[in-house]
Amino acid sequence: MPLTQDEIFSKVQESLVDALGVDDDEVNAEATLVGDLGAESIDFLDIVFKLEKAFNITIPREELSPEDILTNNQYVQDGNVTAEGLTELKTRMPWADLSNFEKNPRVQDFGNLLTVGDLCRYVGAKLEG
């Protein structure tokens, strides 16, 4: 039986509280993992591990962190992701809300965009297979 959105959120929240040492009430759907919750790149390994365990799924690194797009000259010019790069990101990350990033697509800001809600949508999509 598939999990409800609330059940997914609850498990994601628990994983983030555990991995980042933040309080439950800090972890809401709009909270960004880096900006609001203080996640650093090393934390993402722990978050991924905890999510894989909690949901019994496999999370390939490139699905959550498309480094190959963000470091590719084909998709990045002058530190900004090009229109082609944005299209590629949307294709790769259909669960992520990239609307704010599109307004100012600086590569260095990309990590600040991933929200708890995005993570919940990602897990939901993985569970649906």
N, C-alpha and C positions, 0 to 999 in steps of 0.2 A: 504494500500500500504506500503510495507516494506521501512524502512529508508535506505538511502545509507550509506556507510562507512563514508563519509564526514559529513553527518548529525549526525551520532552517535558520531563521534569524537567531533564535535562542541558542542553537549550537554554535553558530558563527560568533555570536557575542561571547559565549563561554570560552571559545578558543582564543579570541582576541584578549579577553581579560587575563587569561592564563599566560599567553605569550608576551603581552606587553605590560602586565602589572597595572592596568588601568581599572577604574571602577565601572561597574555595570552601567550606571547612568551616563557615563561618558560615551558609551558605545551605542549610538543611534544610527539610523539608516543614512543620515546626511553627513555623519562624521567622516573626515578623510583619514586614511590610515597613517599618512605621514604628517600632515599639517596639524590635525586635531589630536591624534592618538600617539604621535611621537615615534611611529615605527621607523626603524632604520633598515638598511638593506639586509643586515644580518638577521633581523627579526623576521623577515619574510620567509626564511628557511624554516623557522620554528612555526610560523603561522601555517604555512603549507603543510608541514608535518602534522600539526594538530587537526587541520581540516581533513586531511586524507584519512586520519584515524577516526575522527568523529563521524564522517560520512561514508567511510569505506570506498573512497574514490582515489584515482590517481590524478595528480595535477602536474602536467608537464610545465616546466619553468617558462617556456616561451609563450604559454597561453596567458599567464598573468603578467608577464613582463616581456613585452616584445622588443627586447634589446636589438634584435637584428634589423628591425625597422628604424629604431631611433638612432642607430649608428651607421645607417646606410646612406651614402651620398645621393643615391637615387631618390630618397624620400626626405632628405634634410638639406636645407640650404641656409647658410648664415645663422645656424642655431635654431632655425624654425622648421617644423614639419610642413612639407609642401601639401598641396591639395591631394596629390597622388598618394602621399604618405598617410594623410587622414583617411582616405578611402580604404587603404590597406589596413589601417588600425581598426576601422569600423567593421571590416570583413573579419578580421582576426578576433575582435573583441565585441561581438554583437550585444553582449550583456552589459557593457560599460556605457555610461552616459558621458559622451565626449563633447557635449554642447558648449560647456564652459571652456574647454581646451581649444575648441575651434576658434574662439574669439581671439585668442592670443596663444598660438601653438608653439610655444618655446619648449624645446627639448628638456631643458633643465626643470621645467614646471610639471612635466608629465607625471612624475611620481607623486605629486601632491594631489592628483585628481582622483585616485582610486578611493571610493567611499565604501563604507560598510554595506550599503545597499547594493553597490556593484558586486561586491563579493558574494552577497546572498543570491543575486541573480545568476552569477557565474556557477555557484554550487547547484542551484536549481536546474540550470541548463545541463550540467554534468549528470545530475541524478536522472533527468529525463532521457539522457543518452542520445 
